[in-house]
């Protein structure tokens, strides 16, 4: 008994461990299919354009389910939502393994998007609620790192066994079966042991007064109202525009495994190179998150933004070296690995350093799940067009050709090298142009971010003041509070807000001193710049 006590962990720590474990399996599931594009294409007679459309189908379903994810995460236990998502994507993964036609795989991947959609906002909002501005970037860096571990495991596992068979079952199908099985186990663990701080004691009612007496239509109206308020935030609009262009290259890189194999790298070398790239991204996420926290303290209005512009800008020349400058020769594994590592390290700062921490700063705590869900919804649907675009560019612009039937080994090698060059040009088009746009769009945050951050802080202060007033001031009969907020224009220290709170039912208040007149029931709170 003493041994168990010695190694026991708090419910909060156990929850974070299980949530990150769910994140690992989520990313492992996402990375399975890109790792076996070549084998799936051969088995189902699918060209690169059709293979890329599989990701598009999943992303369309995924983004359409993000509003559902926001509703579930706000109204229900987020740990249970994560478990439900794990069960859903596990079932869809099993269906992919059993599929025998391209249409069946496409439908299964679409269903897979439902489970993936409801998990991501719940995980991100749990992380945001458990951190503050001084360590939020580092926390999201760790989340990115654990997610990348899942990508490593999924990609490495699928690539290594893709060319093998087990009891007559192709290796790529076996990988889907195993990931689906492990996802079920993780879902069970999360359901049994993870805890949502908004639902202490695993109660149905939450500490945020999310009671069951509100109708479904009322909940939907509240959700729509909250979504509209988030969409109207200028900083959020800029992040969506940036995110569409910024996530496009990452979606396009799903063809990187196929490109390396066409160059002539073996399955083992390809798996190693892609693992190296993901490890670099994991370390880069930690570095970016930490540097974002440091620069945010030193330069509150610009530190995080500058870091993301450096990250997105550095990917442009590095991708050119990797895809256009290095020779298409399988003997250059070291050179490819070195550039992949540097590129993965530098281009992975945006999420943990800037995007995710700032999202938590520009809205009240109650709206965090909604802003993460809306961001994923807008970004995912548009970025999901990247794989089909890469496939079409490779085939119709840069000369990608299907492998001739019954061709000799020499012809196959020559065709693979030509196709590798075509795919590399298509990949760079889908990386260089979007990252250039992304870097430019980040510049607009210098104007909007300080103002929106200060407004969110003022709103939080207002809620706090009203909470204190409600607890300290009796209000009977038809008593009411009337809140008016007047804002003055300006940025960076020149913006202020005046909040007037008027109270009704003055006659219901009594005073102990004779000389007290009728109370002046108006209160003004003036706030200057709260950012610095």
C-alpha positions in Angstrom: 0.0 0.0 0.0 2.9 2.3 0.8 4.4 1.7 -2.6 1.2 2.8 -4.3 1.0 5.9 -2.2 4.6 6.8 -3.0 4.0 6.7 -6.7 0.5 8.2 -6.7 -0.1 11.3 -8.8 -2.6 14.1 -8.4 -5.8 14.0 -10.5 -4.7 17.1 -12.4 -1.3 15.5 -13.3 -3.0 12.3 -14.3 -5.5 14.2 -16.5 -2.7 16.1 -18.3 -0.8 12.8 -18.9 -3.9 11.1 -20.3 -4.9 14.1 -22.4 -1.4 14.2 -24.0 -1.7 10.5 -24.6 -4.9 11.1 -26.4 -3.1 13.8 -28.4 -0.4 11.3 -29.3 -2.9 8.8 -30.7 -4.8 11.5 -32.5 -1.7 12.6 -34.4 -0.6 8.9 -35.0 -4.0 8.3 -36.6 -3.6 11.4 -38.8 -0.1 10.4 -40.0 -1.0 6.8 -40.9 -2.4 7.4 -44.4 0.3 9.7 -45.7 3.0 7.2 -44.7 1.5 4.6 -46.9 0.3 6.7 -49.8 2.3 4.7 -52.3 1.0 1.3 -51.1 -2.6 2.5 -50.9 -2.3 4.0 -54.3 -1.0 0.7 -55.8 -3.7 -1.4 -54.0 -6.6 0.9 -54.9 -5.2 2.1 -58.3 -5.2 5.7 -57.2 -3.0 8.6 -58.5 -1.6 11.4 -56.4 -4.6 13.7 -57.0 -7.1 11.0 -55.7 -4.8 10.2 -52.7 -4.7 13.9 -51.8 -8.5 14.1 -52.0 -8.7 11.5 -49.1 -7.3 14.2 -46.8 -9.7 16.7 -48.3 -12.7 14.4 -47.6 -11.7 14.0 -44.0 -11.0 17.7 -43.5 -14.4 18.7 -44.9 -16.1 16.5 -42.4 -13.7 17.5 -39.6 -14.2 21.3 -40.0 -18.0 20.9 -40.3 -18.0 19.2 -36.9 -16.0 21.8 -35.0 -19.2 23.8 -34.1 -20.4 20.5 -32.5 -17.1 20.2 -30.8 -17.5 23.7 -29.3 -21.0 22.9 -28.0 -19.9 19.6 -26.5 -16.8 21.0 -24.8 -18.7 23.9 -23.2 -21.8 21.9 -22.0 -20.2 18.5 -21.1 -17.2 17.0 -19.4 -14.2 17.6 -21.7 -12.5 14.4 -20.6 -15.5 12.4 -21.6 -15.6 14.3 -25.0 -12.0 13.3 -25.6 -12.8 9.7 -24.8 -15.8 9.8 -27.2 -13.6 11.2 -29.9 -11.0 8.5 -29.5 -13.7 5.8 -29.9 -15.1 7.5 -33.0 -11.8 7.8 -34.8 -10.7 4.3 -33.8 -13.9 2.9 -35.4 -13.2 4.8 -38.6 -9.6 3.6 -38.6 -10.8 0.0 -38.4 -13.1 0.7 -41.4 -10.1 2.0 -43.5 -8.2 -1.3 -42.7 -11.2 -3.3 -44.0 -11.8 -1.2 -47.1 -11.3 -2.7 -50.5 -12.2 0.2 -52.8 -11.2 3.9 -53.0 -14.8 5.0 -52.2 -14.8 2.9 -49.0 -11.5 4.5 -47.9 -12.8 8.0 -48.7 -16.0 7.4 -46.6 -14.0 5.9 -43.7 -11.6 8.9 -43.7 -14.6 11.2 -43.7 -16.0 9.5 -40.6 -12.6 9.6 -39.0 -12.8 13.4 -39.2 -15.7 13.5 -36.7 -13.7 11.9 -33.9 -10.6 14.1 -34.6 -12.8 17.3 -34.7 -14.3 16.9 -31.2 -11.0 16.1 -29.5 -8.8 19.0 -30.6 -10.7 22.0 -29.1 -11.3 20.1 -25.8 -7.6 19.4 -25.4 -6.5 22.9 -26.3 -9.0 24.6 -23.9 -7.9 22.3 -21.1 -4.3 23.4 -21.6 -5.3 27.1 -21.8 -7.4 26.9 -18.6 -4.5 25.3 -16.7 -1.8 27.9 -17.5 -1.3 31.7 -17.5 0.5 34.1 -19.8 3.9 33.4 -18.3 4.0 29.7 -19.2 1.2 29.2 -21.7 3.6 29.0 -24.7 5.7 26.4 -23.0 2.6 24.3 -22.2 1.5 24.4 -25.8 5.1 23.5 -26.8 4.8 20.4 -24.8 1.4 19.6 -26.3 2.9 20.0 -29.8 5.9 17.8 -28.8 3.7 14.9 -27.5 1.5 15.2 -30.6 4.6 15.0 -32.8 5.6 11.8 -30.9 2.3 10.4 -32.2 3.2 11.5 -35.7 6.5 9.8 -35.4 5.0 6.6 -34.1 2.3 6.5 -36.7 4.5 7.4 -39.7 7.4 5.2 -38.6 5.2 2.3 -37.9 3.2 2.5 -41.1 6.3 3.0 -43.3 8.3 0.2 -41.8 5.6 -2.5 -42.1 4.1 -1.2 -45.3 6.0 -3.6 -47.6 5.4 -6.6 -45.3 2.5 -9.0 -44.8 1.1 -10.6 -41.7 -0.9 -13.8 -42.1 -1.6 -12.7 -45.7 -2.8 -9.2 -44.6 -0.8 -6.3 -46.2 1.3 -4.3 -43.7 -0.5 -1.0 -44.3 -3.8 -2.6 -43.3 -2.2 -4.1 -40.1 -0.9 -0.6 -39.1 -4.5 0.7 -39.2 -5.8 -2.2 -37.2 -3.2 -1.7 -34.4 -3.6 2.1 -34.2 -7.4 1.7 -33.9 -7.0 -0.9 -31.1 -4.6 1.3 -29.1 -6.9 4.3 -29.6 -9.8 2.3 -28.0 -7.6 1.5 -25.0 -6.6 5.2 -24.6 -10.2 6.2 -24.9 -11.1 3.9 -22.0 -8.3 5.2 -19.8 -9.3 8.8 -20.4 -13.0 8.1 -19.7 -12.2 6.3 -16.4 -9.4 8.4 -14.9 -9.3 11.9 -16.5 -11.0 14.8 -14.8 -12.3 18.1 -16.1 -11.8 21.0 -13.5 -15.1 22.4 -14.6 -16.8 19.2 -13.4 -15.3 18.5 -10.0 -16.3 15.1 -8.6 -17.5 14.1 -12.1 -20.8 15.8 -11.5 -23.1 16.5 -14.4 -23.5 20.2 -13.4 -20.5 22.3 -13.9 -19.1 25.2 -11.8 -20.0 27.5 -14.6 -23.8 27.0 -14.1 -24.1 24.8 -17.1 -27.3 23.3 -15.9 -29.7 21.1 -17.7 -32.7 23.5 -17.4 -31.7 25.4 -20.5 -33.2 24.2 -23.7 -31.2 22.9 -26.6 -32.4 25.8 -28.7 -31.2 28.3 -26.0 -27.8 26.6 -26.0 -27.5 26.9 -29.7 -28.5 30.6 -29.6 -25.8 31.2 -26.9 -23.3 29.3 -29.0 -24.0 31.3 -32.1 -23.9 34.6 -30.2 -20.5 33.6 -28.7 -19.2 32.6 -32.1 -20.3 35.9 -33.7 -18.5 37.8 -30.9 -15.3 35.8 -31.5 -15.5 36.2 -35.3 -15.8 40.0 -34.9 -12.4 40.2 -33.1 -9.9 41.7 -35.6 -7.0 39.7 -34.3 -8.9 36.5 -34.7 -9.7 37.4 -38.3 -6.0 38.0 -39.0 -5.1 34.7 -37.4 -7.6 32.8 -39.6 -6.2 34.5 -42.8 -2.7 33.7 -41.6 -3.6 30.2 -40.6 -5.1 29.3 -43.9 -1.8 30.1 -45.7 0.3 28.9 -42.8 -1.2 25.4 -42.5 -1.3 24.9 -46.3 2.4 23.9 -46.4 2.0 21.5 -43.6 -0.9 19.7 -45.3 1.2 19.6 -48.6 4.0 17.9 -46.7 1.9 14.8 -46.5 3.5 14.0 -49.8 7.0 14.2 -48.4 7.2 10.5 -47.7 6.2 9.6 -51.2 8.7 12.1 -52.6 11.6 10.5 -50.6 10.6 7.0 -51.8 10.5 8.2 -55.4 14.0 9.6 -55.0 15.1 6.1 -54.2 15.4 6.0 -50.4 14.4 2.7 -48.8 11.5 2.4 -46.5 13.8 2.4 -43.5 15.7 5.5 -44.6 12.5 7.2 -45.5 11.0 6.4 -42.1 14.2 7.7 -40.4 14.3 11.0 -42.4 10.6 11.7 -41.7 11.1 10.8 -38.0 14.1 13.2 -37.9 11.9 16.0 -39.4 9.1 15.4 -36.8 11.6 15.3 -33.9 13.0 18.6 -35.1 9.5 20.0 -35.1 9.0 18.8 -31.6 12.1 20.4 -30.3 11.3 23.5 -32.3 7.9 23.7 -30.7 9.4 23.6 -27.2 12.0 26.2 -28.2 9.4 28.4 -29.9 7.0 28.2 -26.9 9.7 29.1 -24.5 11.1 32.0 -26.6 7.5 33.2 -27.1 7.1 33.4 -23.3 10.4 35.2 -22.9 9.8 37.7 -25.7 6.2 38.3 -24.5 7.6 39.5 -21.1 10.2 41.7 -22.8 8.1 43.0 -25.7 4.4 42.5 -24.7 3.0 43.9 -27.9 5.3 42.4 -30.5 7.5 39.7 -29.1 5.4 36.7 -30.1 4.6 38.2 -33.5 8.2 38.8 -34.5 9.1 35.2 -33.6 6.4 33.8 -35.9 7.6 36.0 -38.8 11.1 34.6 -38.4 9.7 31.1 -38.3 7.5 31.3 -41.4 10.1 33.4 -43.3 13.0 30.9 -42.7 11.0 28.0 -44.2 11.0 29.6 -47.7 14.8 29.3 -48.4 15.1 26.1 -46.5 12.4 24.4 -48.6 14.1 25.6 -51.7 17.4 24.0 -50.7 15.6 20.7 -49.8 13.3 20.3 -52.8 15.2 22.1 -55.6 18.9 22.3 -54.7 19.7 18.9 -53.3 20.2 16.1 -55.9 17.6 13.4 -56.4 20.1 10.7 -55.3 19.5 8.1 -52.5 23.2 8.4 -51.5 22.5 11.9 -50.2 20.7 10.8 -47.1 22.9 12.9 -44.7 22.3 16.1 -46.7 18.5 15.5 -46.9 18.4 14.7 -43.2 20.3 17.8 -42.1 18.1 20.1 -44.1 15.0 18.4 -43.0 16.1 18.8 -39.3 16.9 22.5 -39.6 13.7 23.1 -41.6 11.5 21.2 -39.1 13.0 23.0 -36.2 12.6 26.5 -37.6 9.1 26.3 -39.1 7.3 24.9 -36.1 7.2 27.9 -33.8 4.0 29.6 -34.8 1.5 27.5 -32.9 3.1 27.3 -29.4 4.8 30.6 -29.6 2.1 32.9 -31.0 -1.2 31.5 -32.2 -2.4 29.4 -29.3 -1.2 31.7 -26.4 -2.7 34.8 -28.1 -6.0 33.0 -28.6 -6.3 32.6 -24.9 -5.5 36.3 -24.3 -8.0 37.9 -26.7 -11.2 36.3 -25.4 -12.7 35.6 -21.9 -12.0 32.2 -20.4 -15.5 31.0 -21.1 -15.0 31.6 -24.9 -11.7 29.7 -25.2 -13.1 26.5 -26.5 -15.1 28.4 -29.1 -12.1 30.3 -30.4 -10.0 27.2 -30.8 -12.9 25.3 -32.5 -13.6 28.2 -34.8 -10.0 28.6 -35.7 -9.6 24.9 -36.6 -12.9 25.0 -38.6 -11.8 27.9 -40.8 -8.2 26.7 -41.2 -8.8 23.0 -41.8 -11.3 23.3 -44.6 -9.1 25.6 -46.7 -5.8 24.0 -45.9 -7.2 20.6 -46.7 -7.1 21.5 -50.4 -3.3 21.4 -50.2 -2.8 17.7 -51.0 -5.1 17.7 -54.0 -3.4 20.9 -55.2 0.0 19.3 -54.9 -1.2 16.3 -56.8 -2.7 18.3 -59.6 0.4 20.5 -59.9 2.6 17.5 -60.1 0.5 15.8 -62.7 -0.7 18.6 -64.9 1.9 21.3 -64.5 5.2 19.6 -63.7 4.9 16.4 -65.6 4.2 13.6 -63.1 3.6 10.3 -65.1 2.0 7.1 -63.9 4.3 4.1 -63.9 4.2 2.2 -67.2 2.7 -1.3 -66.9 5.2 -4.2 -67.2 8.1 -1.8 -67.3 11.7 -3.0 -66.6 13.6 -2.1 -63.5 15.6 0.6 -65.3 12.5 2.3 -66.7 10.9 2.2 -63.2 13.9 3.9 -61.7 14.1 6.6 -64.4 10.3 7.2 -64.1 10.6 7.5 -60.3 13.4 10.1 -60.5 11.4 12.2 -63.0 8.3 11.9 -60.9 10.3 12.9 -57.8 11.5 16.1 -59.5 7.9 16.9 -60.6 6.6 16.3 -57.1 9.4 18.4 -55.5 8.4 21.4 -57.7 4.8 21.0 -56.8 5.7 20.8 -53.1 7.8 23.9 -53.2 5.0 25.8 -54.9 2.6 24.8 -52.1 5.2 25.8 -49.4 7.0 28.9 -50.7 4.0 31.0 -51.8 1.8 30.3 -48.8 4.5 30.9 -46.3 5.3 34.2 -47.9 1.7 35.3 -47.6 1.7 34.0 -44.0 4.7 36.1 -43.0 3.1 39.3 -44.5 -0.3 38.7 -42.8 1.4 38.4 -39.4 2.4 42.1 -39.7 -1.2 43.3 -39.2 -1.2 41.8 -35.7 1.1 44.7 -34.5 -2.0 47.0 -34.8 -4.8 44.7 -33.6 -3.3 42.4 -30.9 -2.6 45.0 -28.2 -6.1 46.5 -28.5 -7.9 43.2 -28.5 -5.9 41.9 -25.6 -6.6 45.0 -23.5 -10.3 44.8 -24.3 -10.4 41.1 -23.2 -8.7 42.1 -19.9 -11.2 44.9 -19.4 -14.1 42.5 -20.0 -12.6 40.1 -17.4 -12.2 43.0 -14.9 -15.8 44.0 -15.6 -17.1 40.5 -14.9 -15.1 40.4 -11.7 -16.4 43.7 -10.5 -20.0 42.7 -11.3 -19.5 39.4 -9.5 -18.3 41.3 -6.4 -21.2 43.8 -6.7 -23.7 40.9 -7.0 -22.4 39.2 -3.9 -22.0 42.4 -1.8 -25.1 44.4 -2.8 -28.7 43.0 -2.1 -31.0 43.3 -5.0 -34.7 42.6 -4.3 -37.9 42.8 -6.2 -37.4 44.3 -9.7 -33.8 45.4 -8.9 -31.5 45.5 -11.9 -28.0 46.4 -13.0 -27.5 48.5 -16.1 -24.1 48.3 -17.6 -22.8 50.8 -20.1 -19.3 50.6 -21.6 -17.8 53.6 -23.4 -14.5 53.2 -25.2 -12.2 55.8 -26.5 -10.1 55.1 -29.5 -6.4 54.7 -29.6 -3.7 52.0 -29.3 -0.8 51.1 -27.1 -1.4 53.1 -24.0 -3.9 55.6 -25.5 -7.0 53.6 -25.1 -9.3 53.8 -22.1 -12.7 52.5 -21.1 -15.4 53.9 -18.8 -17.8 51.5 -17.3 -21.0 52.8 -15.7 -23.1 50.6 -13.6 -26.6 51.8 -12.7 -28.8 50.1 -10.1 -32.5 50.1 -9.7 -34.8 49.9 -6.6 -33.0 52.6 -4.7 -35.8 52.6 -2.1 -35.0 49.1 -1.0 -31.6 50.1 0.4 -31.3 51.3 4.0 -28.5 53.3 5.6 -27.3 53.3 9.1 -26.4 57.0 9.3 -28.9 59.9 9.4 -26.8 62.1 7.2 -26.6 59.6 4.4 -28.5 60.8 1.4 -29.9 58.6 -1.2 -27.0 56.7 -2.5 -25.3 57.8 -5.7 -25.7 54.4 -7.4 -23.3 54.9 -10.2 -19.8 53.6 -10.3 -17.1 54.5 -12.8 -14.1 52.4 -13.4 -11.5 53.9 -15.7 -8.8 51.8 -17.1 -5.8 53.0 -19.1 -3.5 50.7 -21.1 -3.4 47.4 -19.3 -1.0 45.7 -21.7 2.3 47.0 -20.4 
